[in-house]
Amino acid sequence: MGERATLAWVLAALLGASLEPILVKLGYRAEATPWQLLALKNLVAAAVIVPLARAPKWPGLPGVLRIGRVSVLLIFTNALSLLALTRLPAVTLMTVVATTPAAVALVARARGRVRPGARFWAALVAALLGMALTLDVVRPGALAFDAVGLALAFGAVASSTLYRSAMEDITATFGPKVVSTWVFLVNAAVTSALVLPWSGLPPRAALPMGLWIGLAAAVANVAFLVALHRIGATRISVYTLLQRPFVMVAAAVVLSEPLRWSQALGVAMVLASVHVAQRAGREEKKP
């Protein structure tokens, strides 16, 4: 039952994370700015998270400050990703973000949390190659390079890595639902004070997308932190590589979108490699 519950939380996190970039693109089409979506996302997520997590527990002022210091990293990650999408195609951004599990594993190794062996790293490299195939990077012109955009994307990877690594300790202390609640309450307060006064709300046409982005973010964050608490930052980061293949298969089945043979091969590589990496991660975790 424990493994099934963990898998359910992982799938919920993947679903929420998969919906968000699609909604962001729709928001941009409705002439919303990245800062408007960032502010509205955190306001909506804060309103949704209290009944969703059902964890109004007061962790004490030191606890709120500790959670708040880390929650700011999530604002940086979101802001950098939103800004990167204004300069880079989604394909390029997703290719860069796919390196996050490797960065998380390196941090975990440096902290003595895990000792990933050769089998884990080989599986992770194979998963990254599979991810590249799913993104169709072999197609001429698939990747567009913009120095500022790439800097923003790698900045998002760095802040996301620090966030995931720090949250592993914090969720062990306060519990994932309490942490997720206060992450969005703190972030809503920060963006309301520093972003909303000069960005304003999105245009009326983009408001529905902003509302759905906030809802998806709240669901994804609760599920992600619960899964992180259960299996650790390294393994949940590897699981996130499944996001792109799931979206592609769903689009091919539901929307009848064409799937190139190289992309189908990439999906198979990611699925197989993530399975191997997860088994290796369990076996090689430091006692």
C-alpha positions in Angstrom: 0.0 0.0 0.0 2.9 2.3 0.8 4.4 1.9 -2.7 1.0 2.5 -4.4 0.3 5.6 -2.3 3.7 7.0 -3.3 3.1 6.2 -6.9 -0.2 8.0 -6.7 1.5 11.1 -5.3 4.2 11.0 -8.0 1.5 10.8 -10.7 -0.4 13.7 -9.2 2.8 15.8 -9.1 3.5 14.9 -12.8 0.0 15.8 -13.9 0.0 19.2 -12.2 3.5 20.0 -13.5 2.5 18.9 -17.0 -0.5 21.2 -17.1 1.3 24.3 -15.9 3.5 25.1 -19.0 0.6 24.5 -21.3 -1.5 27.0 -19.3 1.4 29.5 -19.3 1.6 29.4 -23.1 -2.1 30.0 -23.3 -1.7 32.9 -20.8 1.0 34.5 -23.0 -1.4 34.2 -26.0 -3.9 36.2 -24.0 -1.2 38.9 -23.6 -0.4 38.2 -20.0 3.2 39.0 -18.8 5.4 36.5 -16.8 5.2 38.7 -13.7 1.4 38.9 -13.9 1.1 35.1 -14.1 3.6 34.7 -11.3 1.7 37.0 -8.9 -1.7 35.5 -9.7 -0.4 31.9 -9.6 0.8 32.4 -6.0 -2.3 34.2 -4.9 -4.6 31.4 -6.2 -2.3 28.7 -4.9 -2.3 30.2 -1.4 -6.1 30.4 -1.5 -6.4 26.8 -2.7 -3.7 25.2 -0.6 -5.3 25.7 2.9 -8.4 23.5 2.1 -6.4 21.2 -0.1 -3.6 20.4 2.3 -5.9 20.7 5.4 -2.8 21.6 7.4 -3.3 25.0 9.1 -0.9 24.0 11.8 1.3 26.9 13.1 5.0 25.7 12.9 6.1 28.6 15.1 7.8 31.8 13.9 11.2 30.1 13.6 9.5 27.4 11.5 7.8 29.9 9.2 11.1 31.8 8.7 12.9 28.5 7.9 10.2 27.5 5.4 10.1 31.0 4.0 13.8 31.2 3.3 13.5 28.1 1.2 10.2 29.0 -0.4 11.8 32.1 -2.0 13.8 29.6 -4.1 10.5 28.4 -5.6 9.7 32.0 -6.6 13.1 32.3 -8.3 12.6 29.0 -10.1 9.1 30.0 -11.3 10.2 33.5 -12.3 13.3 32.3 -14.2 11.3 29.6 -16.0 8.6 32.1 -17.0 11.2 34.6 -18.3 13.1 31.9 -20.1 10.0 30.9 -22.0 9.8 34.4 -23.4 13.2 33.9 -25.1 13.5 30.2 -25.7 11.2 27.5 -27.3 9.7 25.2 -24.8 11.8 22.4 -26.3 15.0 24.1 -25.4 13.9 25.0 -21.9 12.7 21.4 -21.2 16.1 20.1 -22.5 17.9 22.2 -20.0 15.5 21.5 -17.1 16.0 17.7 -17.8 19.4 18.0 -16.2 17.9 18.8 -12.8 17.9 15.2 -11.5 21.7 14.9 -12.2 22.3 18.1 -10.3 20.1 16.9 -7.4 22.0 13.6 -7.3 25.3 15.4 -7.2 24.1 17.6 -4.3 22.8 14.5 -2.4 26.1 12.7 -2.9 28.1 15.8 -1.7 25.9 15.9 1.4 26.3 12.2 2.0 22.6 11.3 1.6 23.1 8.8 -1.2 26.0 7.1 -3.0 24.8 6.6 -6.6 26.8 4.0 -8.4 27.7 3.4 -12.0 24.3 1.7 -12.7 22.4 4.8 -11.5 24.5 7.2 -13.5 24.4 5.1 -16.7 20.6 4.9 -16.4 20.3 8.6 -15.8 22.5 9.4 -18.9 20.3 7.0 -20.9 17.2 8.8 -19.6 18.6 12.2 -20.6 19.3 10.9 -24.1 15.8 9.5 -24.3 14.5 12.9 -23.2 16.4 14.5 -25.9 14.8 12.2 -28.5 11.3 12.9 -27.2 12.0 16.6 -27.6 13.0 15.8 -31.2 16.3 17.7 -30.9 17.7 15.7 -33.8 15.4 17.7 -36.1 17.3 20.6 -37.8 16.4 23.9 -36.1 14.7 22.2 -33.1 17.0 23.9 -30.6 17.3 27.7 -30.5 20.1 29.2 -28.5 19.8 32.6 -26.8 22.5 33.5 -24.3 20.1 35.3 -21.9 17.5 32.6 -22.3 19.9 29.8 -21.5 21.3 31.7 -18.5 17.7 32.0 -17.2 17.1 28.3 -17.8 20.2 27.2 -16.0 19.4 29.6 -13.2 16.1 27.9 -12.9 17.9 24.5 -12.7 20.2 25.8 -10.0 17.4 27.3 -7.8 15.2 24.2 -8.3 18.1 21.9 -7.2 18.7 24.0 -4.0 14.9 24.0 -3.3 14.5 20.2 -3.7 17.6 19.5 -1.6 16.6 21.8 1.2 13.0 20.7 1.2 14.0 17.1 2.0 15.2 18.2 5.4 12.3 20.6 6.0 9.5 18.1 5.2 11.2 15.6 7.5 10.8 18.2 10.3 7.3 19.7 9.7 5.6 17.3 7.3 5.0 17.9 3.6 1.4 19.3 3.9 2.4 21.8 6.5 5.4 22.9 4.5 3.4 23.2 1.2 0.8 25.3 3.0 3.3 27.8 4.3 5.4 27.8 1.1 2.4 29.3 -0.8 1.3 31.6 2.0 4.8 33.1 2.2 5.1 33.3 -1.5 1.7 34.9 -1.9 2.8 37.5 0.7 6.1 38.1 -1.0 4.7 38.5 -4.6 1.8 40.6 -3.3 4.2 43.0 -1.8 7.0 43.0 -4.4 5.4 42.0 -7.7 1.7 42.7 -7.8 1.8 46.5 -7.1 3.7 47.2 -10.4 2.7 44.2 -12.5 -1.0 44.2 -11.9 -3.3 41.3 -12.7 -3.4 39.7 -16.1 -5.9 40.9 -18.8 -9.4 39.5 -18.4 -8.9 37.0 -21.2 -5.9 35.5 -19.3 -7.5 35.3 -15.9 -8.9 31.8 -16.4 -5.5 30.5 -17.3 -4.0 32.2 -14.3 -6.6 30.6 -12.0 -5.9 27.2 -13.4 -2.1 27.7 -13.2 -2.5 28.4 -9.4 -4.7 25.4 -8.9 -2.2 23.1 -10.9 0.7 24.6 -8.9 -0.9 23.9 -5.6 -1.8 20.3 -6.5 1.6 19.6 -7.9 3.5 21.1 -4.9 1.6 19.1 -2.3 2.0 15.9 -4.3 5.7 16.7 -5.0 6.5 17.3 -1.3 4.7 14.2 -0.1 6.5 12.1 -2.7 9.8 13.8 -1.8 9.2 13.1 1.9 8.6 9.4 1.1 11.3 8.6 -1.4 13.9 11.5 -1.2 14.9 14.3 -3.5 17.1 12.3 -5.9 14.4 9.6 -6.7 11.5 12.1 -7.1 13.7 14.2 -9.4 14.4 11.2 -11.6 10.7 10.5 -11.7 10.0 14.0 -13.1 11.7 12.9 -16.3 8.5 10.9 -17.0 6.6 14.2 -17.4 7.5 14.8 -21.1 6.8 11.2 -22.3 3.4 11.2 -20.5 2.4 14.4 -22.2 3.5 13.1 -25.6 1.7 9.8 -25.4 -1.5 11.6 -24.2 -1.3 14.0 -27.1 -0.8 11.2 -29.6 -3.7 9.2 -28.3 -6.2 12.0 -27.4 -5.3 14.7 -29.9 -4.1 12.4 -32.7 -0.8 14.4 -32.8 1.9 12.6 -34.9 4.7 10.8 -33.0 8.0 10.4 -34.8 9.8 7.1 -34.5 12.7 8.8 -32.8 10.3 10.3 -30.2 8.7 6.9 -29.6 12.2 5.4 -29.1 12.9 8.3 -26.7 9.7 7.5 -24.7 10.8 3.9 -24.4 14.3 4.8 -23.3 13.0 7.2 -20.6 10.6 4.7 -19.2 13.2 1.9 -19.1 16.0 4.1 -17.7 13.9 5.7 -15.0 12.9 2.2 -13.8 16.5 1.1 -13.7 17.6 4.4 -12.0 14.9 4.0 -9.3 16.0 0.4 -8.5 19.6 1.5 -8.4 18.7 4.5 -6.2 17.0 2.2 -3.7 19.8 -0.3 -3.6 22.6 2.3 -3.4 21.0 4.6 -0.8 23.4 5.2 2.1 22.2 3.5 5.3 
